[in-house]
């Protein structure tokens, strides 16, 4: 009898390789392509039901080749919608607050050098009180699974959506370049699935 079983193990979730490949793809985009994708994604999003119905929208400051939501943010403000940006919680590890973004007001770099609103002037609101959340991501699939930076910030912040159905449930949409799409991302039990992903090509509803 052989010392080891010949039964094959299930495929492993290689998030490190997924992140490497997706980052490489988005970093290869030219500045012109980045700007074009941002404008095209905005056009898809602005006509969608989740955006039209939302009053409180959480966005983010794009870094490292992420799809820039600024065109959609500007349009939302023109529509008198409220925009919120993530703020690293100082008291709870790897969780986020959301604070109001006002164009022209200074932002403060966090420990990752990502600008945040100053919570002294704009107290954070509860995550469940948001209507629509645009999530940055590294990779995604058509089922609404995402691979993020690896810190678990959004999964911890929106963990209540896996447990409680009576509370308000914001719509969660990834915002990414279409080249970041991959096949069949393994969903861990702590991962919060998306309602869809918005790219420059289309909206993938989960």
Buried (B, 14 or more C-beta within 10 A) or exposed (E): EEEEEEEEEEEEBEBEEBBEBBBEBBEEBEEEBBBEBBEBBBEBBBEBEBBEEBEBBBBBBBEEBBBBBBBBBEBBBEEEBBBBBBBBBEEEEEBBBBBBBBEEEEBEEEEEEBEBBEBEEBEBBEBBEBBBBBBBBBBBBBBBBBBBBEBBBBBBBBBBBEEEEEEEBBBBBBBBBBBBBBEEBBBEEEBBBBBBBBBBBEBBBB
